[in-house]
Amino acid sequence: MYITSASASASASSLLRASRARLCGPIASASASASASRTLAAPSPRPAPLADRCRSLSFYSAVRSLRGSVPRWSHGVDWRSPLSLRPQIRAVAPVIERLQRKFATMASENPFKEILTTLPKAGGGHFGKFYSLPSLNDPRIDKLPYSIRILLESAIRNCDNFQVKKEDVEKIIDWENSSPKQVEIPFKPARVLLQDFTGVPAVVDLACMRDAMNNLGSDSNKINPLVPVDLVIDHSVQVDVARSENAVQANMELEFRRNNERFAFLKWGSTAFRNMLVVPPGSGIVHQVNLEYLGRVVFNSDGMLYPDSVVGTDSHTTMIDGLGVAGWGVGGIEAEAAMLGQPMSMVLPGVVGFKLSGKLRDGVTATDLVLTVTQMLRKHGVVGKFVEFYGDGMGELSLADRATIANMSPEYGATMGFFPVDHVTLQYLKLTGRSDETVAMIEAYLRANNMFVDYNEPQQERVYSSYLELNLVDVEPCISGPKRPHDRVPLKVMKADWHSCLDNKVGFKGFAVPKESQDKVAKFSFHGRPAELKHGSVVIAAITSCTNTSNPSVMLGAALVAKKACELGLQVKPWIKTSLAPGSGVVTKYLLKSGLQKYLNQQGFNIVGYGCTTCIGNSGDLDESVGSAISENDIIAAAVLSGNRNFEGRVHPLTRANYLASPPLVVAYALAGTVDIDFDKEPIGTGKDGKSVFFRDIWPSTEEIAQVVQSSVLPEMFKSTYEAITKGNPMWNQLSVPATTMYKWDPNSTYIHEPPYFKGMTMDPPGAHGVKEAYCLLNFGDSITTDHISPAGSIQKDSPAAKYLLERGVDRKDFNSYGSRRGNDEVMARGTFANIRIVNKLLNGEVGPKTVHIPTGEKLYVFDAAMKYKAAGHDTIVLAGAEYGSGSSRDWAAKGPMLLGVKAVIAKSFERIHRSNLVGMGIIPLCFKAGEDADTLGLTGHERYTIDLPSNIAEIRPGQDVTVTTDTGKSFTCVARFDTEVELAYFNHGGILPYVIRNLTSQ
């Protein structure tokens, strides 16, 4: 049964023609039950009258009024397991049924109800009901990739011939023929995942949307998540204190001091919005918490069984694909719409089948494997596609190994890197504390619905769009860098590759250091002792990131390297900033259990906190003497980290060379003190016996690591860690927040500010539009990432953002990072395109966050130039090359340009999430025709651009050709990258959020 108001159909036709809109009315009862179960014990600040709340989109509000207020910051339920929520709804099931009948709607009942099947338990009774794919008796389904079967089940379960139609189901069943045609399908994820950097602006937007609903005379309480939302605070901790037993506490105190206002805002959101769980700071990294705890694999919501699926506002949400859960990153804007009941519109993806065979050689790590896979898939081309792994080699990979590969899907460009559930998955679920009954239910459901892979049985041949194969024995130790994750370098050629990078012209693999300067030595004093740096000297060595800290094999492998080094008398140089930031408290437990943490401590790898840290640029300051030695001598210093991103300027402003490596290799390079070394031939150092110590002397065997993992990683560690995770910590629990449903904006706040997105909004959509005589704000080449576009890292002292903060009485020491101020649009607009390494062709070779104001020829900060254009009433566009917007899924990479007045981006190609985000903010994404770009067309960026788009949205089709003309007489054709009908609807409304508000208001 589905729930909506009878006016939904009328409002749909009044807003958009039916073919363009999948409006937010009917909500699948399965999803509704899940949501209700999450909200039963949520706090209930100032509930509205029941009659008013019943006019909302669903019955969640009415259910809330039935339970008492629970003074907790989270959902207010027993969070020993997310699945423990299930029983708490039983008492009110009859009420829910009455409400469902009361709010029965014009949406038709599910046309696939005849395949609703009961799943029996082995010992009698049953688990619940599910939509049975085998009951369709369609041989095409047997050949579908497992990842596509998840999309199919979702479409069938949510099918009401309104939001999801039978035609959509047929498209998915006929995937082999329909996917090459780039057909559009709707998808309703089971839940949404947020981290705090992207979560703060999401909650800001929800609070602002409530204000907008109120201003339009509608019920602001309609703005509530309708699917479970989990927000993990993990992006705020910085490595201010390292190499100290007290580092965790010291860094957390600084984290709370800097982010008190943000954290209080998120805590307010956890009580003001229903169905939202907030995991406090110091708990772990979002994707590791998702893998070890939040991931359900199969939902059982009030007796309805269905596969877990998730979209997250962090591109590495794909890590959960290693658990057999379909998950990927979306923009914060899309995630907000999904929270509010909108089906996601997506192009039915092709699926690359990646066959694994053989076994990794001794001493080769999962990190070596993922860097190899990343390079292979980048070369193959998988943007916008799913990658599904299969083959005999799957049995040789642990779940943690799979999660490492899935985590780096954004780096190889795929929407997902999917590992179907098999026996390895079930073993991991038991290891991480999921109950035997839960695991039995998961296995029974997936087997019954043909979604389980049993490698002990003959395999049904599946069809893929294309195929790749890798024999695991061919993987060799490697790292990636110095500026991109897919630039893999085998360890055996690293020294030669480094020297070629010094020689090469400035680029992804070059620093253009003159030959006569390559042996330069910068001598300095480090706290009274002599020290020196050379090109390639390691100044940051960080075991960081969910990519690797979720994997006990590489974490304990790193600890064994430290142990062997200590025993041989090797010591990391004190001026190297070393750190260890686990993704969950489980890591600490097994390192202590193994007795190996003390060796990491001796080498300076003390635990500094539980969060993303160095991987996202929160590496903290280098010692002043080290920073000065680098800057004054123009040293190409290196960072080695176990992260997933190494774009220039991301890890630290002073480390121009950044290499991704396994945790054991991070320790090895820290001990060597340089990346300019051949580990096969050159010693790492001199032991206490005066003899040379080589890499082979400190490297543990695969068997050594396996033995420690077996004895040290125990299920009880996961259970005890996650039983306590939502209890918070003293600093979090002391935060006081008001019990209000509407946020009281503080105009003086420099952290949380009411954004202008809905100012003056009316019920009439602004309509489609072209661009007339726009100036070029920026002219870029290839591989401009969201790190270049979106405000990230530290706030430079002379930047427009710094000026704004200083004018409001904020001291430089309290600037904090851009990421921490994502809730303030004024700061973020000023930090857009503010990356110190950004290359803008309008500056003729100069690097930095400035541009040329074309009418006057002035060289200005990008924000200042944009404001000058806006003041004069001029639109602006951006020219770009290939892979524009690659990198992390940052909604501010679209929000910022919109606030600067950018109306269109013309590029050779776009990263998937970023293109979608641009549309979501009303910016037109255009692609040059194949073989063309700004250079081949002779465009300098000094022209004025007119983009010819119809003003009637009905006259625009997804992917249609658009003519662009310039005031110099040039004319060229681009492809309008509105990829679906729904994206055109968003554009017609000026963006996805106004679209949602108008639809909710009209009901």
Buried (B, 14 or more C-beta within 10 A) or exposed (E): BBBBBEEBBEBBEEBBEEEBBBBBBBBBBBBBBBBBBBBBBBBBBEBBEEEEBBBBBBBBBBBBEEBEBBEBBBBBBEBBBBBBBBEBBEEBEEBBEEBBEEBBBBBEEBEBEEBBBEBEEEEEEEBBBBBBBEBBEEEBBBBBBBBBBBBBBBBBBBBBBBBBBBEBBEBBBBBBEBBEEBBBBBBBBBBBBBBBBBBBBBBBBBBBBBBBBBBBEBBBBBBBBBBBBBBBBBBBBBBBBBBBEEBBBBBBBBBBEBBEBBBBBBBBBBBBBBBBBBBBBBBBBBBBBBBBBBBBBBBBBBBBBBBBBBBBBBBBBBBBBBBBBBBBBBBBBBBBBBBBBBBBBBBBBBBBBBBBBBBBBEBBBBBBBBBBBBBBBBEBEBBBBBBBBBBBBBEBBBBBBBBBBBBBBBBBBBBBBBBBBBBBBBEBBBBBBBBEEBBBBBBBBBBBBBBBBEBEEEEEEBBBBBEBEBEBEEBBBBBBBBBBBBBBBBBBEBBEBBBEBBBBEEEBBBBEBEEEEBEBEBEBEBEEEEBBBBBBBBBBBBBBBBBBBBBBBBBBBBBBBBBBBBEBBBEBBBBBBBBBBBBBBBBBBBBEBBEBBEBBBBBBBBBBBBBBBBBBBBBBBBBEBBBBBBEEBEBBBBBBBBBBBBBBBBBBBBBBBBBBBBBBBBBBBBBBBBBBBBBEEBBBBEBEEEEEBBBEBBBBEBEBBBEBBEEBBBEEBBBBBBBBBBBBBEBBEEBEBEEEBBBEBEEEBBBBBBBEBBEEBEEEBBEBBBBEEBBBBBBBBBBBBBBBBBBBBBBBEEBBBBBBBEEEEBEEEEBBBBBBBBBBBBBBBBBBBBBBBBBBBBBEEEBBBBBBBBEEEEBBBBBBBBBBBBEEEBBBBBBBBBBBBBBBBBBBBBBBBBBBBBBBBBBBBBBBBBBBBBBBBBBBBBBBBEEBBBEEBEBBBBBBBBBEBBEEBEEBEBEEEBEBBBEEEEEBEBBBBBBBBBBBBBBBBBBBBBBBBBBBBBB
